[in-house]
Amino acid sequence: MRQAKFSVKEEQAYFLNSFKAYGFKDKSSMLRTAIDHFKNKLELENLRKSAELYSEIYSENDNLRELTETAITGWPE
């Protein structure tokens, strides 16, 4: 596993030092989990924005809606 050196605020260091109280084996595993959680949150937000954009484009484009309806004709309900 790669190592990285970084700085944290005093209250963040205090929080990291309480890793056992949150069920982590060490500060590194707690930080890795936090980074993964934040990454997932950002990716989900990007996906949500993308879906909203596609929805907006779809709702404003008659040709696209017609094409979609044609494509699903005959598919089981």
Secondary structure, 3 states (H helix, E strand, C coil): CCCCCCCCCHHHHHHHCCHHHHCCCCHHHHHHHHHHHHHHHHHHHHHHHHHHHHHHHHHHCHHHHHHHHHHHCCCCC
